[in-house]
């Protein structure tokens, strides 16, 4: 009996050693040489894996930079100019400036200005609340306030206060993960050198929108008529700003009768 057990154990040990030797030999002679540039470029990236560059995370972007021609070095918004400059040095190409971005919430309908139509009791998630008649607020375009954006922010730049999300742009690295997480697409990315934001997303007619939120855009077109550079247009009962034309004069903020255009310092993480 003992001999049978020892024989079985010895057989398994020998088989294991043979397999190990075969694996070592295979790993040595069948391995694919690694492109050293991929590792060097990857070290230049912040590791947010947000996908803002258009690739599958930092590894995908580093691989594309090292192996493909024509891939821009300034696509990493969280890394900013520092990452772009480091990548340019590794690859030996000309430095390209990065347009740093910040996230802004296009809603100012907090608990004091936006009315409720129901009392929601369920999973504390914006996506879940939206499934129940668009959430508990009367305005179904507004912030649901359950923090799906907060949970994905890698830099703790977002908080929920008085029923709506607030972004501390001084901490925002512009990764865009919060914008992807918002079921109402309220969070938008904009260059952090701009200063005026339309803080509303309601596309209903002004009279209807105002019954649901005191700060809702009423599409009065005063901002559109006042803007000296033609940067503001009103479409689908909602004003929007073309930041390529905006000069930050603040005229739109002064004439907005409901206060849904906010002028503030939206400087992001990279500009502080």
C-alpha positions in Angstrom: 0.0 0.0 0.0 2.8 2.4 1.0 4.7 1.6 -2.2 1.7 2.4 -4.3 1.3 5.8 -2.6 5.0 6.6 -3.0 4.9 5.5 -6.7 1.9 7.8 -7.4 3.6 10.7 -5.7 6.8 10.2 -7.5 5.0 9.9 -10.9 3.2 13.2 -10.3 6.4 15.0 -9.2 8.3 13.8 -12.4 5.4 14.8 -14.6 5.4 18.3 -13.0 9.1 18.7 -13.4 9.0 17.7 -17.1 6.1 20.1 -17.7 7.9 22.9 -15.9 11.1 22.4 -18.0 9.0 22.4 -21.2 7.3 25.7 -20.2 10.6 27.3 -19.5 12.0 26.3 -22.8 8.8 27.4 -24.6 8.9 30.8 -22.8 12.5 31.4 -23.9 12.4 30.3 -27.5 8.8 31.3 -28.4 8.6 34.6 -26.6 7.7 37.8 -28.6 10.2 40.6 -28.1 8.6 43.5 -26.2 8.8 47.0 -27.7 10.7 49.0 -25.1 9.2 52.2 -26.3 5.8 51.0 -25.1 7.0 50.7 -21.5 8.8 54.1 -21.7 5.7 55.9 -23.1 3.4 54.1 -20.6 5.5 55.6 -17.8 4.7 59.1 -19.1 1.0 58.6 -18.7 -0.9 59.2 -15.5 -2.7 55.8 -15.4 -6.3 57.1 -15.1 -7.4 54.6 -17.8 -10.3 57.0 -18.6 -10.3 56.6 -22.4 -10.4 60.3 -23.0 -7.6 59.8 -25.6 -9.9 57.5 -27.6 -8.0 54.3 -26.9 -8.6 51.5 -24.5 -6.8 53.0 -21.5 -3.2 54.1 -21.0 -1.8 50.8 -22.2 -3.7 51.0 -25.5 -2.6 54.6 -26.1 1.0 53.8 -25.3 1.0 50.9 -27.7 -0.5 53.1 -30.4 2.1 55.8 -29.9 5.0 53.4 -30.0 3.9 51.3 -33.0 1.7 53.5 -35.2 2.5 56.6 -37.2 0.6 59.8 -36.9 -0.8 59.3 -33.4 -0.9 62.6 -31.6 1.1 63.0 -28.4 -1.4 65.5 -26.8 -4.5 63.3 -26.5 -4.0 62.6 -22.8 -6.2 65.3 -21.1 -5.5 64.1 -17.5 -1.7 64.2 -18.2 -1.8 67.6 -19.7 1.2 69.3 -21.2 3.6 67.4 -18.9 2.6 64.1 -20.3 2.6 65.4 -23.9 6.1 66.8 -23.4 7.5 63.6 -21.9 6.0 61.5 -24.7 7.5 63.8 -27.3 10.9 63.4 -25.7 10.7 59.6 -25.7 9.6 59.4 -29.3 11.8 62.2 -30.5 8.9 64.2 -32.1 7.8 67.8 -31.8 5.9 68.7 -28.7 2.1 69.3 -29.1 0.2 71.5 -26.7 -2.7 69.8 -24.8 -6.0 71.5 -24.4 -6.9 70.9 -20.8 -10.5 70.2 -20.1 -12.8 70.5 -17.1 -16.2 69.0 -16.4 -19.2 71.2 -15.7 -22.7 70.3 -14.6 -25.4 71.8 -16.9 -28.0 72.0 -14.1 -28.7 74.4 -11.3 -32.0 72.9 -10.1 -31.2 72.2 -6.5 -33.6 71.5 -3.7 -34.5 75.2 -3.3 -35.3 75.8 -7.0 -36.5 72.5 -8.5 -39.8 70.9 -7.4 -40.4 67.2 -6.7 -43.2 65.1 -8.2 -42.6 62.0 -6.1 -40.6 60.5 -3.2 -38.1 57.9 -4.5 -37.1 55.0 -2.3 -34.9 52.6 -4.0 -31.3 51.9 -5.1 -29.3 55.1 -4.6 -28.1 55.3 -8.2 -29.0 57.9 -10.8 -29.5 55.2 -13.5 -31.9 53.3 -11.2 -33.8 56.5 -10.3 -34.2 57.5 -13.9 -36.0 54.3 -14.7 -38.8 55.3 -12.3 -40.6 58.1 -14.2 -37.4 60.0 -14.8 -36.5 60.4 -11.1 -38.3 62.2 -8.3 -37.8 65.8 -9.6 -40.4 67.4 -11.8 -37.7 68.4 -14.3 -36.7 65.1 -15.9 -33.7 66.8 -17.6 -32.0 67.8 -14.4 -29.5 66.3 -12.0 -30.9 63.2 -10.2 -28.5 63.7 -7.3 -27.5 60.1 -6.4 -23.9 60.5 -7.3 -23.1 58.1 -10.1 -20.6 60.7 -11.2 -19.1 60.9 -7.7 -18.4 57.1 -7.7 -16.3 57.2 -10.9 -14.3 60.4 -10.3 -10.6 59.3 -9.7 -9.6 62.6 -8.1 -12.6 63.2 -5.7 -13.5 66.4 -7.5 -17.3 65.9 -7.3 -19.7 66.0 -4.5 -23.5 66.1 -4.1 -24.8 69.2 -2.3 -28.4 70.3 -1.9 -29.6 67.7 -4.4 -27.3 68.3 -7.3 -23.7 67.5 -8.3 -21.0 70.1 -7.9 -17.5 69.9 -9.5 -14.4 71.4 -7.9 -12.6 72.2 -11.1 -9.4 72.8 -9.2 -9.3 69.0 -8.7 -10.8 68.0 -12.0 -8.2 66.4 -14.3 -10.6 66.4 -17.3 -10.8 62.6 -17.7 -14.5 62.7 -18.7 -15.5 59.6 -16.7 -18.3 61.5 -14.9 -19.7 62.7 -18.3 -20.0 59.0 -19.4 -21.6 58.0 -16.1 -24.4 60.6 -16.1 -27.6 59.1 -17.4 -29.1 62.5 -18.2 -25.9 63.6 -20.1 -25.8 66.8 -17.9 -22.0 66.8 -17.5 -20.1 68.3 -20.3 -16.4 68.8 -21.0 -15.1 72.3 -21.9 -11.7 74.0 -22.1 -10.8 75.3 -18.7 -9.9 78.7 -20.0 -13.6 79.5 -20.6 -15.7 81.2 -18.0 -19.4 81.1 -18.9 -21.7 78.1 -18.6 -25.3 77.5 -19.5 -26.4 75.7 -16.2 -29.6 74.2 -17.6 -30.5 71.2 -19.9 -34.3 71.6 -20.0 -35.6 71.6 -23.6 -39.2 72.2 -22.8 -40.9 75.5 -23.6 -40.1 78.3 -21.1 -43.4 78.5 -19.4 -43.4 74.7 -18.8 -39.8 74.7 -17.7 -40.3 77.4 -15.2 -43.1 75.5 -13.4 -40.5 72.8 -12.7 -37.4 74.8 -11.9 -37.0 78.5 -11.1 -33.6 78.6 -12.8 -34.6 76.9 -16.0 -33.7 78.4 -19.3 -36.9 80.1 -20.8 -35.3 80.6 -24.3 -36.0 84.3 -24.2 -33.0 84.9 -26.6 -31.7 87.9 -24.6 -28.3 86.2 -24.3 -28.3 85.4 -28.0 -29.1 89.0 -29.0 -26.6 90.5 -26.5 -23.6 88.4 -27.3 -21.2 90.6 -29.4 -19.4 87.6 -31.0 -22.4 85.5 -31.9 -21.3 82.7 -29.6 -24.7 82.0 -28.2 -27.6 80.4 -30.0 -31.0 79.1 -28.8 -32.3 75.8 -30.3 -34.9 73.4 -28.9 -35.8 76.0 -26.3 -32.3 75.9 -24.8 -29.3 78.3 -25.1 -25.9 77.0 -25.9 -22.4 78.5 -26.2 -19.9 78.0 -29.0 -16.6 78.2 -27.1 -14.7 78.7 -30.2 -16.4 82.1 -30.6 -16.8 83.0 -26.9 -14.7 85.9 -25.7 -15.7 85.7 -22.0 -17.1 89.2 -22.0 -19.8 88.2 -19.5 -22.6 90.1 -21.3 -24.8 86.9 -21.4 -24.5 86.5 -17.7 -25.7 90.0 -17.1 -28.9 89.8 -19.1 -30.1 86.3 -18.2 -33.4 86.9 -16.3 -33.4 83.5 -14.6 -29.7 83.2 -13.7 -29.0 80.0 -15.6 -25.9 81.4 -17.2 -23.1 81.3 -14.7 -19.8 83.2 -14.9 -17.0 81.8 -12.7 -13.4 80.8 -12.7 -13.4 77.2 -14.1 -9.6 76.8 -14.0 -8.8 73.1 -13.8 -6.2 71.0 -12.0 -3.5 71.7 -14.6 -3.9 75.5 -14.4 -3.7 75.8 -10.6 
